[in-house]
Amino acid sequence: MLDQATRFVRYPAYRRRTRPSTRTHSRVAVMTLFLLLGSVMGSWAGRIPSVRGQIGLTDPQWGLIILASPVGTVITLMVVARIIPRTGARRLALPGAIAVLAVVPVTATTDKVWALTLALLAQGMSSALLSTPMNTLAVEVERRYRRPIMSSFHACFSLGQLAGGLLGVLAASAGIAPALQLTVTNTMLAGALAATVRWLPDDRPAAPARHRVGARGTGFPTEGATNSGSGGGTGLRSLTPQLVLLAGMALLTSINEGAAVQWSAQYGAVTLAAGAGVGALTFSCFSVAMTTSRLFGDRIVNQLGRARFLRYSALLSAGGMAAGLLVGTTASAFVAFAMLGAGSACIVPTVMGLAGNQPGIPAGRGVAAVSFGQWPAYLIGPPIIGAVAGLVGLRSALGVLVIAALAIAALAGRIREPGQAAS
């Protein structure tokens, strides 16, 4: 890995075109997008019980209605995957961010089932319109730094989600209406977006992309090469074996993350008969470990390389979860979900970085392919655990997470860094 001084000597164009102040501003602007989406989603999650109460929905009814959100997500992902190489990510990220800020407070005002269903559909569409472009812009900023920094962006999402959820809980406890709280929160976020939007990277497509390796082992293109705009194949021709592999790893990781969100508290509170407080703490161990890992993950990726980092992260998840389930105590549950969070946290960011730097494929299309492969996890993950738990109990059913993590470790052995020759 080249040190900073070597980069400046070897790549004079890099020194001229990516001054520290410019790239730092770009990083702050893209981090703001991640923080924005995380904060809005966290605030919304904290106010779901209040919105449900406005309409009087039962659990089965809510379970059906919330399917509108992933439906909206997949529709938008299919559109974004086709148009982002022609428009660039910036042109999609801005309307996506505005839509997210506008749609969620409107969702909180609904008092009819049909209106809530349409609002949730719009929520899924707006979040997908923002998430793929903002990850593509993160790839562009990472390329300017010429070292892995993707996890820091996802850490902003996690921090925003935690802060938004806490604000939602505090507002609910104070009796503040969901629509009012979300409007105030989103207005402040809109101010942050307005203050940083001019710093977003301009990735409008120009000439067809050429992906060249700047230095052996870095996996980043040399200055002047771009991979975010036009170029590369279209449609199914862009779906290379490496992208399929990366999408599969993102799917498995997201299954584990979704299962932890849905089942960790249940495992601590009911399966271990430790009570609701312990259940909540079990999930908190997962959440805090995930956020902390994302804050420091880039440094480890930079030392190990992305392929080895993915393998070791998955093994950490599998080993920690397996040991915790075998011991079967409250303390071991805390450790198990903490290790699952620490190991899973940086897998998707790392996979996104790899997808955005695939040779001959626009960054936006690579990121969209991984996002498209990832989204079913939120539909199938929790039900799979529930179905298996109905047969063998939740403790044994959580072994699915161990199997998924081991599968990720195995797949990581087939990852090739961009520019690395096929073996």
C-alpha positions as CSV (number, residue, x, y, z in Angstrom):
1,M,0.0,0.0,0.0
2,L,1.5,3.3,-1.0
3,D,1.9,5.9,1.7
4,Q,0.6,9.5,1.1
5,A,3.9,11.0,0.1
6,T,4.5,8.3,-2.5
7,R,1.1,8.9,-4.0
8,F,1.7,12.6,-4.4
9,V,5.1,12.0,-6.1
10,R,3.9,9.2,-8.3
11,Y,0.6,10.8,-9.3
12,P,1.0,14.6,-9.8
13,A,-2.5,14.8,-11.4
14,Y,-3.9,13.3,-8.2
15,R,-2.2,16.0,-6.2
16,R,-3.5,18.7,-8.4
17,R,-7.1,17.5,-8.8
18,T,-7.9,16.1,-5.4
19,R,-6.6,18.6,-2.9
20,P,-7.2,17.6,0.8
21,S,-9.7,20.4,1.3
22,T,-11.7,19.3,-1.8
23,R,-11.8,15.7,-1.0
24,T,-12.6,16.4,2.7
25,H,-15.5,18.5,1.7
26,S,-16.8,15.8,-0.6
27,R,-16.5,13.2,2.2
28,V,-18.4,15.4,4.6
29,A,-21.2,16.0,2.0
30,V,-21.6,12.2,1.3
31,M,-21.4,11.4,5.1
32,T,-24.3,13.9,5.5
33,L,-26.4,11.8,3.1
34,F,-25.7,8.7,5.1
35,L,-26.5,10.5,8.4
36,L,-29.7,11.9,6.9
37,L,-31.0,8.5,5.8
38,G,-30.1,6.8,9.0
39,S,-31.6,9.6,11.2
40,V,-34.9,9.6,9.2
41,M,-35.2,5.8,9.3
42,G,-34.3,5.7,13.0
43,S,-36.9,8.4,13.9
44,W,-39.5,6.6,11.9
45,A,-38.8,3.3,13.6
46,G,-39.2,5.0,17.0
47,R,-42.6,6.4,16.0
48,I,-44.1,3.3,14.4
49,P,-46.1,2.3,17.5
50,S,-47.7,5.7,17.6
51,V,-48.6,5.7,13.9
52,R,-50.1,2.2,14.2
53,G,-52.1,3.4,17.1
54,Q,-53.6,6.2,15.0
55,I,-55.1,3.6,12.7
56,G,-55.6,0.7,15.1
57,L,-53.7,-1.9,13.2
58,T,-53.2,-5.5,14.5
59,D,-49.9,-7.3,14.2
60,P,-51.0,-9.4,11.2
61,Q,-52.4,-6.3,9.4
62,W,-49.2,-4.3,10.0
63,G,-47.1,-7.3,8.8
64,L,-49.0,-7.1,5.5
65,I,-48.9,-3.4,5.1
66,I,-45.2,-3.0,5.6
67,L,-44.6,-5.2,2.6
68,A,-45.3,-2.1,0.5
69,S,-42.0,-0.6,1.5
70,P,-39.7,-3.4,0.0
71,V,-42.0,-3.5,-3.0
72,G,-41.3,0.2,-3.6
73,T,-37.6,-0.4,-3.0
74,V,-37.2,-3.1,-5.6
75,I,-39.2,-1.2,-8.2
76,T,-36.9,1.8,-7.8
77,L,-33.7,-0.3,-7.7
78,M,-34.6,-1.7,-11.1
79,V,-35.0,1.8,-12.5
80,V,-31.9,3.2,-10.8
81,A,-29.7,0.4,-12.0
82,R,-30.5,1.3,-15.6
83,I,-30.3,5.1,-15.5
84,I,-27.5,5.8,-13.0
85,P,-24.7,5.2,-15.5
86,R,-26.3,7.8,-17.8
87,T,-27.3,10.4,-15.2
88,G,-24.5,10.0,-12.6
89,A,-25.2,9.4,-8.9
90,R,-25.4,13.1,-7.8
91,R,-28.4,13.8,-10.0
92,L,-30.3,11.0,-8.3
93,A,-29.1,11.5,-4.7
94,L,-30.4,15.0,-4.4
95,P,-34.1,14.2,-5.3
96,G,-33.7,11.0,-3.3
97,A,-32.7,12.9,-0.2
98,I,-35.5,15.5,-0.7
99,A,-38.0,12.7,-1.2
100,V,-37.0,10.9,2.0
101,L,-37.2,14.1,4.0
102,A,-40.7,14.9,2.6
103,V,-42.3,11.4,2.6
104,V,-41.7,10.2,6.1
105,P,-43.5,13.1,7.9
106,V,-46.4,12.7,5.5
107,T,-46.5,9.0,6.4
108,A,-46.9,9.9,10.0
109,T,-50.0,11.9,9.3
110,T,-52.0,9.1,7.7
111,D,-55.1,7.8,9.4
112,K,-56.4,5.4,6.7
113,V,-55.0,2.0,5.8
114,W,-54.8,2.7,2.1
115,A,-53.0,6.0,2.6
116,L,-50.5,4.4,4.9
117,T,-49.9,1.6,2.4
118,L,-49.2,4.2,-0.4
119,A,-47.0,6.2,2.0
120,L,-44.9,3.2,2.8
121,L,-44.6,2.4,-0.9
122,A,-43.3,5.9,-1.4
123,Q,-40.9,5.5,1.6
124,G,-39.4,2.4,0.0
125,M,-39.0,4.2,-3.3
126,S,-37.5,7.3,-1.9
127,S,-35.0,5.4,0.3
128,A,-33.9,3.3,-2.7
129,L,-33.5,6.4,-4.8
130,L,-31.1,7.8,-2.2
131,S,-29.3,4.6,-1.0
132,T,-27.7,3.4,-4.2
133,P,-26.6,6.9,-5.4
134,M,-25.1,7.8,-2.0
135,N,-23.1,4.5,-1.9
136,T,-21.9,5.2,-5.5
137,L,-20.8,8.7,-4.4
138,A,-19.0,7.1,-1.4
139,V,-17.1,4.9,-3.9
140,E,-16.1,8.0,-5.8
141,V,-14.8,9.7,-2.6
142,E,-13.0,6.5,-1.6
143,R,-11.3,6.5,-4.9
144,R,-10.0,10.0,-4.3
145,Y,-8.6,8.9,-1.0
146,R,-7.0,5.8,-2.6
147,R,-7.7,3.7,0.5
148,P,-10.7,2.0,2.0
149,I,-13.1,4.5,3.8
150,M,-16.5,2.9,3.0
151,S,-17.1,1.8,6.6
152,S,-16.9,5.4,7.9
153,F,-19.9,6.3,5.7
154,H,-21.9,3.4,7.0
155,A,-20.9,4.4,10.5
156,C,-22.6,7.7,9.9
157,F,-25.8,5.8,8.9
158,S,-25.6,3.7,12.1
159,L,-25.0,6.8,14.3
160,G,-27.9,8.6,12.6
161,Q,-30.1,5.6,13.1
162,L,-29.3,5.4,16.8
163,A,-29.8,9.1,17.3
164,G,-33.0,9.1,15.3
165,G,-34.4,6.2,17.3
166,L,-33.5,7.9,20.6
167,L,-35.2,11.1,19.5
168,G,-38.3,9.1,18.5
169,V,-38.5,7.4,21.8
170,L,-38.0,10.7,23.7
171,A,-40.6,12.5,21.6
172,A,-43.1,9.7,22.2
173,S,-42.5,9.8,25.9
174,A,-43.1,13.5,25.9
175,G,-46.4,13.0,24.0
176,I,-45.2,14.9,20.9
177,A,-47.2,13.9,17.8
178,P,-45.2,11.8,15.3
179,A,-45.8,14.2,12.4
180,L,-44.6,17.2,14.4
181,Q,-41.4,15.5,15.6
182,L,-40.5,14.1,12.2
183,T,-41.1,17.5,10.6
184,V,-38.9,19.3,13.0
185,T,-36.2,16.6,12.8
186,N,-36.3,16.5,9.0
187,T,-36.2,20.3,8.7
188,M,-32.9,20.3,10.6
189,L,-31.5,17.6,8.4
190,A,-32.6,19.6,5.3
191,G,-30.5,22.5,6.6
192,A,-27.5,20.2,6.9
193,L,-28.1,18.9,3.3
194,A,-28.4,22.5,2.0
195,A,-25.1,23.4,3.7
196,T,-23.1,20.6,2.2
197,V,-24.9,19.8,-1.1
198,R,-22.5,21.9,-3.2
199,W,-19.6,19.7,-2.0
200,L,-21.1,16.5,-3.4
201,P,-18.8,14.9,-6.0
202,D,-19.8,15.7,-9.6
203,D,-19.8,12.2,-11.3
204,R,-21.6,13.1,-14.5
205,P,-20.6,10.7,-17.2
206,A,-18.2,11.9,-19.8
207,A,-16.0,9.5,-21.8
208,P,-16.4,5.7,-21.5
209,A,-14.7,4.5,-18.4
210,R,-11.3,2.8,-18.3
211,H,-10.4,1.0,-15.2
212,R,-6.7,0.9,-14.5
213,V,-4.8,-0.1,-11.4
214,G,-2.8,2.7,-9.9
215,A,-0.6,0.5,-7.7
216,R,-0.3,-3.1,-7.2
217,G,-2.7,-4.3,-4.4
218,T,-4.5,-1.0,-4.0
219,G,-7.5,-2.0,-6.1
220,F,-8.1,1.7,-7.0
221,P,-7.9,3.2,-10.5
222,T,-5.2,5.7,-11.4
223,E,-6.1,9.4,-11.6
224,G,-8.1,10.2,-14.7
225,A,-9.8,6.8,-14.8
226,T,-13.5,6.9,-13.7
227,N,-15.9,4.1,-13.2
228,S,-19.0,6.0,-12.1
229,G,-20.5,7.1,-15.3
230,S,-21.0,5.6,-18.7
231,G,-19.1,2.6,-19.9
232,G,-19.2,-1.1,-19.4
233,G,-21.9,-3.4,-20.3
234,T,-25.6,-2.9,-19.9
235,G,-28.3,-5.0,-18.5
236,L,-27.4,-8.7,-17.8
237,R,-24.0,-8.3,-19.5
238,S,-22.9,-6.3,-16.5
239,L,-23.8,-9.0,-14.1
240,T,-20.4,-10.7,-13.8
241,P,-19.6,-13.6,-11.6
242,Q,-17.8,-11.3,-9.2
243,L,-20.9,-9.1,-8.9
244,V,-23.1,-12.1,-8.3
245,L,-20.6,-13.3,-5.6
246,L,-20.6,-9.8,-3.9
247,A,-24.4,-9.7,-4.1
248,G,-24.7,-13.1,-2.4
249,M,-22.4,-12.0,0.4
250,A,-24.4,-8.9,0.9
251,L,-27.6,-11.0,1.0
252,L,-26.2,-13.4,3.6
253,T,-24.9,-10.6,5.8
254,S,-28.2,-8.7,5.6
255,I,-30.0,-11.9,6.6
256,N,-27.9,-12.1,9.7
257,E,-28.3,-8.4,10.5
258,G,-32.1,-8.5,10.0
259,A,-32.4,-11.7,12.1
260,A,-30.4,-10.0,14.9
261,V,-32.7,-6.9,14.8
262,Q,-35.9,-9.1,14.9
263,W,-34.8,-11.9,17.2
264,S,-32.0,-10.9,19.6
265,A,-34.4,-9.3,22.2
266,Q,-36.7,-12.2,21.9
267,Y,-33.9,-14.6,22.5
268,G,-32.7,-12.8,25.6
269,A,-36.1,-12.1,27.1
270,V,-38.1,-15.2,26.3
271,T,-35.8,-18.1,25.3
272,L,-33.4,-17.4,28.1
273,A,-36.3,-16.3,30.4
274,A,-34.2,-13.2,31.5
275,G,-36.9,-10.6,31.0
276,A,-37.6,-7.6,28.7
277,G,-34.7,-5.5,30.1
278,V,-32.1,-8.2,29.3
279,G,-33.8,-8.7,25.9
280,A,-33.4,-5.0,25.0
281,L,-29.8,-5.1,26.3
282,T,-29.0,-8.1,24.0
283,F,-30.1,-6.1,21.0
284,S,-28.1,-3.1,22.3
285,C,-24.9,-5.2,22.4
286,F,-25.4,-6.0,18.7
287,S,-26.2,-2.4,17.8
288,V,-23.4,-0.8,19.7
289,A,-20.8,-3.3,18.5
290,M,-21.9,-2.8,14.9
291,T,-21.6,1.0,15.1
292,T,-18.2,0.9,16.9
293,S,-16.9,-1.6,14.3
294,R,-17.8,0.7,11.5
295,L,-16.0,3.6,13.1
296,F,-12.7,1.7,13.1
297,G,-13.2,-0.9,10.3
298,D,-11.5,1.1,7.6
299,R,-8.1,0.9,9.3
300,I,-8.3,-2.9,9.5
301,V,-9.4,-3.2,5.9
302,N,-6.5,-1.0,4.9
303,Q,-4.1,-3.4,6.7
304,L,-5.5,-6.7,5.7
305,G,-6.9,-6.1,2.3
306,R,-10.6,-6.4,1.5
307,A,-10.7,-10.2,0.7
308,R,-9.0,-11.3,3.9
309,F,-10.9,-8.8,5.9
310,L,-14.2,-10.2,4.7
311,R,-13.1,-13.7,5.6
312,Y,-11.9,-12.8,9.1
313,S,-15.0,-10.7,9.8
314,A,-17.4,-13.6,8.8
315,L,-15.4,-16.0,10.9
316,L,-15.6,-13.7,13.9
317,S,-19.4,-13.6,13.5
318,A,-19.7,-17.4,13.1
319,G,-17.3,-18.2,16.0
320,G,-18.8,-15.7,18.4
321,M,-22.4,-16.6,17.6
322,A,-21.7,-20.4,17.8
323,A,-19.9,-20.1,21.2
324,G,-22.7,-18.0,22.6
325,L,-25.4,-20.3,21.5
326,L,-23.6,-23.4,22.8
327,V,-23.1,-21.8,26.3
328,G,-26.7,-20.6,26.4
329,T,-26.4,-18.1,29.2
330,T,-27.4,-14.4,29.4
331,A,-23.8,-13.3,29.4
332,S,-23.0,-15.5,26.4
333,A,-26.0,-14.0,24.6
334,F,-24.5,-10.5,25.1
335,V,-21.1,-11.7,23.7
336,A,-22.7,-13.7,20.8
337,F,-24.7,-10.7,19.4
338,A,-21.8,-8.3,20.1
339,M,-19.5,-10.5,18.0
340,L,-22.2,-10.9,15.3
341,G,-22.5,-7.1,15.2
342,A,-18.7,-6.5,15.2
343,G,-18.1,-9.1,12.5
344,S,-21.1,-8.2,10.2
345,A,-20.7,-4.4,10.5
346,C,-18.2,-3.7,7.7
347,I,-19.0,-6.6,5.3
348,V,-21.7,-4.7,3.3
349,P,-19.6,-1.5,3.1
350,T,-16.6,-3.5,2.0
351,V,-18.6,-5.4,-0.6
352,M,-20.1,-2.1,-1.9
353,G,-16.6,-0.7,-2.3
354,L,-15.5,-3.8,-4.3
355,A,-18.7,-3.6,-6.5
356,G,-18.1,0.0,-7.3
357,N,-14.6,-0.7,-8.6
358,Q,-15.3,-3.6,-10.9
359,P,-13.3,-3.4,-14.1
360,G,-15.3,-2.1,-17.1
361,I,-18.6,-1.6,-15.1
362,P,-19.9,1.8,-14.0
363,A,-19.7,2.2,-10.3
364,G,-23.4,3.0,-10.0
365,R,-24.4,-0.2,-11.8
366,G,-22.1,-2.3,-9.6
367,V,-23.5,-0.8,-6.4
368,A,-27.1,-1.2,-7.7
369,A,-26.4,-4.9,-8.5
370,V,-25.3,-5.5,-4.9
371,S,-28.2,-3.5,-3.5
372,F,-30.7,-5.5,-5.7
373,G,-29.2,-8.8,-4.4
374,Q,-29.3,-7.6,-0.8
375,W,-32.9,-6.4,-0.4
376,P,-34.7,-9.8,-0.3
377,A,-32.8,-10.4,3.0
378,Y,-35.2,-8.1,4.9
379,L,-38.1,-10.1,3.6
380,I,-36.8,-13.7,4.0
381,G,-34.4,-13.5,6.9
382,P,-36.7,-13.0,9.9
383,P,-39.4,-15.5,8.6
384,I,-36.7,-18.2,8.0
385,I,-35.6,-17.9,11.6
386,G,-39.2,-17.9,12.8
387,A,-40.1,-21.0,10.7
388,V,-37.0,-23.0,12.0
389,A,-37.7,-21.8,15.5
390,G,-41.2,-23.3,15.3
391,L,-39.6,-26.7,14.6
392,V,-36.5,-26.8,16.9
393,G,-36.7,-23.7,19.1
394,L,-35.2,-20.2,18.8
395,R,-31.8,-21.1,20.3
396,S,-31.2,-23.8,17.6
397,A,-32.8,-21.7,14.9
398,L,-30.2,-19.0,15.4
399,G,-27.7,-21.5,14.2
400,V,-28.8,-20.3,10.7
401,L,-26.8,-17.2,11.4
402,V,-23.7,-19.3,12.0
403,I,-24.2,-21.2,8.8
404,A,-24.7,-17.9,6.8
405,A,-21.5,-16.4,8.3
406,L,-19.5,-19.5,7.4
407,A,-20.9,-19.3,3.9
408,I,-19.7,-15.7,3.7
409,A,-16.2,-16.8,4.8
410,A,-16.1,-19.5,2.1
411,L,-17.2,-17.1,-0.6
412,A,-14.6,-14.5,0.5
413,G,-12.0,-16.9,-0.7
414,R,-13.2,-16.3,-4.3
415,I,-13.1,-12.5,-4.1
416,R,-10.6,-10.8,-6.4
417,E,-9.5,-7.2,-5.7
418,P,-10.1,-5.0,-8.8
419,G,-7.1,-5.4,-11.1
420,Q,-6.1,-8.7,-9.6
421,A,-5.7,-11.4,-12.1
422,A,-8.1,-14.3,-12.1
423,S,-6.6,-17.4,-10.6
